[in-house]
Amino acid sequence: MKLTGKRCLVTGGAGFIGSHLVDELIRNGCTVRVLDNLVNGKLGNLSNHLGHENFEFFRGSITDPLDVQNAMEGIDVVLHLACLGVRHSIAHPFENHRVNAEGSLLVLDAAYRAQVGRFVYCSSSEVYGTAEYVPMPESHPTHPCTVYGASKLAGEAYARAYYRAYGMATVIVRPFNTYGPRSHHEGDAGEMIPKSIVRALSGNPITIFGDGSQTRDFTYVEDTAKALVAAAESDVMVGQTLNFGSNFEISIKDLAYRIAEMTGNSNTEIVFTSERPGDVLRLYADPRKFVEICGWRPQVRFDEGIARTIEFFRHHPLGLKGLIESESGRNWEEKYR
Ligand SMILES: NC(=O)c1ccc[n+]([C@@H]2O[C@H](COP(=O)([O-])OP(=O)(O)OC[C@H]3O[C@@H](n4cnc5c(N)ncnc54)[C@H](O)[C@@H]3O)[C@@H](O)[C@H]2O)c1
């Protein structure tokens, strides 16, 4: 099913990945509506589209039945990304569950009642917990380490149930880690790559939680957006659960040194401190099924993606002083919401 000309709803579309997905859908000739409560998303991420006739922004919550019902009106395809993140879940497990699990059920049910033609549920590699073997195919056990991982897994189960019980055309994808421009350096959504870039650029030490031997499989955000569009377009993926990632593993320690070097501040101090609660030790994707079905492959090499992300933060409107002031170290702790 080609998406060109389709009316798409992106929940969480003002966020990091969601806003790049909106860019990609518009490039593909879609009309896009975003439902986002801006708890972590930013309207600035959508500035290229605001006021254009092929784009609508609805400020509202996926936990509010009326907001969701209104957002669903006239929609052909739903790409459901809205959620609260992994660090948020450490101090706020119930709120995290309400948005990620119950909110997903609400969005699914509204989509079913509105008879949308395709529903993409954006899950996460966090549903696996730490790797028991690598690379990790979809059959790898799902033993999440956090309420975030567990609530994303609940959302998957609901999407699968709507396929099996009601024949709804749902596709479940499990992206591994994503990085790039518009990623969060701030608050409880802040992640390793943007935080480290901001720290290195502003002459501050990079902090590693644990010994840095944890590994991740990173995909550049424009490639993630393309993968989500490919998933929405694929008829073969309906009813399936599929990984996508770069199949490239890097340790957090190597990443920190690479970032320090690429920002031009190779003498940046790297500080090791105690582990983060619920931190997964190893994630490394086996995306072969996804690649075989739709032919998607990441286009942006890791160093190129990191260079683009550094440029994004170098020219950020907050400036380096504003960025470092809003960067938050131990961002899983209570004070962050
Ligand atoms: N970033 C990654 O590395 C990564 C990896 C795997 C999967 N994912 C998945 O990708 C999706 C997008 O993640 P992201 O990194 O862009 O995060 P993000 O926080 O930037 O985006 C989530 C968006 O959802 C919005 N939101 C939160 N609660 C809401 C609510 N109640 N109602 C409406 N909107 C709400 C936020 O404001 C934000 O704009 C998520 O589903 C996440 O699980 C992300």
The ligand as a Tripos MOL2 file, in Angstrom:
@<TRIPOS>MOLECULE
LIG
   44    48     1     0     0
SMALL
NO_CHARGES

@<TRIPOS>ATOM
      1 N1         14.7960    7.3380   20.6480 N.am      1 LIG1
      2 C1         15.0840    6.0440   20.5550 C.2       1 LIG1
      3 O1         16.2700    5.6670   20.5650 O.2       1 LIG1
      4 C2         13.9910    5.0090   20.4020 C.ar      1 LIG1
      5 C3         14.3780    3.6600   20.2690 C.ar      1 LIG1
      6 C4         13.3780    2.7010   20.1150 C.ar      1 LIG1
      7 C5         12.0550    3.0740   20.0860 C.ar      1 LIG1
      8 N2         11.7060    4.3830   20.2370 N.ar      1 LIG1
      9 C6         10.2880    4.7200   20.1840 C.3       1 LIG1
     10 O2         10.1080    5.7750   19.2690 O.3       1 LIG1
     11 C7          9.0100    6.5810   19.6610 C.3       1 LIG1
     12 C8          9.4070    8.0380   19.6810 C.3       1 LIG1
     13 O3         10.4750    8.2080   20.6200 O.3       1 LIG1
     14 P1         11.3420    9.5360   20.6860 P.3       1 LIG1
     15 O4         12.7200    9.1240   21.0090 O.co2     1 LIG1
     16 O5         11.0860   10.3690   19.5060 O.co2     1 LIG1
     17 O6         10.7430   10.2140   22.0050 O.3       1 LIG1
     18 P2         10.1280   11.6670   22.2240 P.3       1 LIG1
     19 O7          9.9390   11.8180   23.6890 O.co2     1 LIG1
     20 O8         10.9280   12.6970   21.5280 O.co2     1 LIG1
     21 O9          8.7090   11.5350   21.5130 O.3       1 LIG1
     22 C9          7.5510   11.1280   22.1690 C.3       1 LIG1
     23 C10         6.4910   12.1940   21.9520 C.3       1 LIG1
     24 O10         5.2850   11.7660   22.5980 O.3       1 LIG1
     25 C11         4.7100   12.9070   23.2110 C.3       1 LIG1
     26 N3          3.8340   12.4420   24.2950 N.ar      1 LIG1
     27 C12         4.1940   11.9240   25.5010 C.ar      1 LIG1
     28 N4          3.1000   11.6560   26.2250 N.ar      1 LIG1
     29 C13         2.0320   11.9930   25.4620 C.ar      1 LIG1
     30 C14         0.6340   11.9340   25.6550 C.ar      1 LIG1
     31 N5          0.0930   11.5070   26.8080 N.pl3     1 LIG1
     32 N6         -0.1750   12.3510   24.6590 N.ar      1 LIG1
     33 C15         0.3400   12.8160   23.4850 C.ar      1 LIG1
     34 N7          1.6650   12.9070   23.2580 N.ar      1 LIG1
     35 C16         2.5020   12.4890   24.2240 C.ar      1 LIG1
     36 C17         5.8680   13.7470   23.6780 C.3       1 LIG1
     37 O11         5.5290   15.1030   23.8790 O.3       1 LIG1
     38 C18         6.8670   13.5480   22.5400 C.3       1 LIG1
     39 O12         6.7120   14.5450   21.5650 O.3       1 LIG1
     40 C19         8.5390    6.0340   21.0000 C.3       1 LIG1
     41 O13         7.4160    5.2140   20.7880 O.3       1 LIG1
     42 C20         9.7150    5.2180   21.5030 C.3       1 LIG1
     43 O14         9.3160    4.1510   22.3200 O.3       1 LIG1
     44 C21        12.6540    5.3550   20.4050 C.ar      1 LIG1
@<TRIPOS>BOND
     1     1     2 1
     2     2     3 2
     3     2     4 1
     4     4     5 ar
     5     4    44 ar
     6     5     6 ar
     7     6     7 ar
     8     7     8 ar
     9     8     9 1
    10     8    44 ar
    11     9    10 1
    12     9    42 1
    13    10    11 1
    14    11    12 1
    15    11    40 1
    16    12    13 1
    17    13    14 1
    18    14    15 2
    19    14    16 1
    20    14    17 1
    21    17    18 1
    22    18    19 2
    23    18    20 1
    24    18    21 1
    25    21    22 1
    26    22    23 1
    27    23    24 1
    28    23    38 1
    29    24    25 1
    30    25    26 1
    31    25    36 1
    32    26    27 ar
    33    26    35 ar
    34    27    28 ar
    35    28    29 ar
    36    29    30 ar
    37    29    35 ar
    38    30    31 1
    39    30    32 ar
    40    32    33 ar
    41    33    34 ar
    42    34    35 ar
    43    36    37 1
    44    36    38 1
    45    38    39 1
    46    40    41 1
    47    40    42 1
    48    42    43 1
@<TRIPOS>SUBSTRUCTURE
     1 LIG1         1 GROUP 0 **** ****
